[in-house]
Amino acid sequence: MDGGETLGGFTSEGLAQIPPALQAVVDAGDLSGFVTLIWRKGEIAQVNAVGFRDVEARAPMTRDTLFRIASMTKPVTSIAAMMLREEGKLRLEDPIARWLPEFADMQVLKDPTGPLEDTYPAPRDITVEDLMTHRAGLAYGFTSIGPIAHAHEERLGPALGTHLTPDAWLKALGSLPLSFAPGERFHYSHATEVLGFLVARIEGKPLGEVLKARIFGPLGMVDTDFWCPPEKRDRMAKLYRTDAPGEPLKDVSLPHVDSQPAFEAGGGGLISTADDYLKFARMMLGGGEVDGVRLVSPETLALMTANRLTDAQRQIPFMGFPFWSYQGFGLGVSMVTNPDIVAAVGGAASKDSFGWPGAFGTWWQADPSEDMAMIYLIQNSMPLGPEAARELATGEGLRARLALPVFQRLVYGALGR
């Protein structure tokens, strides 16, 4: 093409810089590998598979490598809830106790870091919107400090991989006090797991069945599920962490389960591939429709991708970072409100780009102004135990995450931006 342009309007010279930049991170020992995918204006412009899905076996990353996408699950669950809203089965303002009586008459901690017994009655019920905007007052152990953080681990098990059934887990979570009053602030939490189980109760079937019937089947997402069957496990990327710069990667992969799990975590439990998640991202980018399949209306997508946090709520740091200085949060996704600040912190984005990342470093973003979707998949463990927010706020252990803003800058640089 003229001017060195390639698919999607990128410069071939610009795109050619991405693979060696990713390879350098693998060579430095910070990450095991990557699968990245860039789609723009109807075309896949580039797919990169760099490094290893299994370092010890020297098994390379491939385009169809399976990843635990963690909180990239949340937008999927949120779409399912909004499909029910369009059908009149729920409203954003509905109290969740209508379907989940475990959350009736909640208590709120007087001090979110204080004793569990020092509480007051919640001034109002938790609503569906509260769940979708993380303003329910619920918590994760790793986003909390003090007794409530440890109570989450003791009563619910780890953030990913509880041994409880959905009903037992909901009862245990409902027995804990809220960290904040419903609607008061964004506090990252198990809210989307609760939303997933609410969807399941409305539909009268497990969440996985709901997502397969409503989303994965219609979109052709054949490799996305809450478990990895034995015949696909050789395609699964292992999860790694490093305890200190220069130390070898340590395999901390979560154990496989033998069958479809009873506990399907709508906030973080999905396994997927770059091509599967691209179908979902393109549906979001297309206002609820992709390749002739419509899941929700353009009006619903606009509702989801509009910021709902107040100015005061955006002044509160997100796990120690001033995230809301350049992002807002809607219904299950965040959106870029100030791309200049994104650039100032090392990344690149367009205004109104939206997505939501995962705890293992997986990331995606839909950019309406560029008609572009980007998928970036790694498997890098971060602290998820009680009070991990303290460590995360220092930036310790997050060196491997510095590759993402490099990827962002190179993608937009290949567009001449």
Secondary structure as GFF3:
##gff-version 3
##sequence-region A 1 417
A	DSSP	three_ten_helix	2	4	.	.	.	ID=ss1
A	DSSP	three_ten_helix	7	9	.	.	.	ID=ss2
A	DSSP	alpha_helix	12	15	.	.	.	ID=ss3
A	DSSP	alpha_helix	18	27	.	.	.	ID=ss4
A	DSSP	beta_strand	33	40	.	.	.	ID=ss5
A	DSSP	beta_strand	43	54	.	.	.	ID=ss6
A	DSSP	beta_strand	59	60	.	.	.	ID=ss7
A	DSSP	beta_strand	67	68	.	.	.	ID=ss8
A	DSSP	three_ten_helix	70	72	.	.	.	ID=ss9
A	DSSP	alpha_helix	73	86	.	.	.	ID=ss10
A	DSSP	three_ten_helix	96	98	.	.	.	ID=ss11
A	DSSP	three_ten_helix	101	103	.	.	.	ID=ss12
A	DSSP	beta_strand	107	109	.	.	.	ID=ss13
A	DSSP	beta_strand	119	121	.	.	.	ID=ss14
A	DSSP	alpha_helix	128	132	.	.	.	ID=ss15
A	DSSP	alpha_helix	147	156	.	.	.	ID=ss16
A	DSSP	alpha_helix	166	174	.	.	.	ID=ss17
A	DSSP	alpha_helix	191	203	.	.	.	ID=ss18
A	DSSP	alpha_helix	207	211	.	.	.	ID=ss19
A	DSSP	pi_helix	212	216	.	.	.	ID=ss20
A	DSSP	alpha_helix	217	219	.	.	.	ID=ss21
A	DSSP	three_ten_helix	230	235	.	.	.	ID=ss22
A	DSSP	beta_strand	240	241	.	.	.	ID=ss23
A	DSSP	beta_strand	250	251	.	.	.	ID=ss24
A	DSSP	beta_strand	271	272	.	.	.	ID=ss25
A	DSSP	alpha_helix	274	285	.	.	.	ID=ss26
A	DSSP	beta_strand	289	290	.	.	.	ID=ss27
A	DSSP	beta_strand	293	294	.	.	.	ID=ss28
A	DSSP	alpha_helix	298	304	.	.	.	ID=ss29
A	DSSP	three_ten_helix	313	315	.	.	.	ID=ss30
A	DSSP	three_ten_helix	323	325	.	.	.	ID=ss31
A	DSSP	beta_strand	327	329	.	.	.	ID=ss32
A	DSSP	beta_strand	334	336	.	.	.	ID=ss33
A	DSSP	alpha_helix	339	344	.	.	.	ID=ss34
A	DSSP	beta_strand	354	355	.	.	.	ID=ss35
A	DSSP	beta_strand	363	367	.	.	.	ID=ss36
A	DSSP	three_ten_helix	368	370	.	.	.	ID=ss37
A	DSSP	beta_strand	372	377	.	.	.	ID=ss38
A	DSSP	alpha_helix	388	394	.	.	.	ID=ss39
A	DSSP	three_ten_helix	399	402	.	.	.	ID=ss40
A	DSSP	alpha_helix	403	413	.	.	.	ID=ss41
###
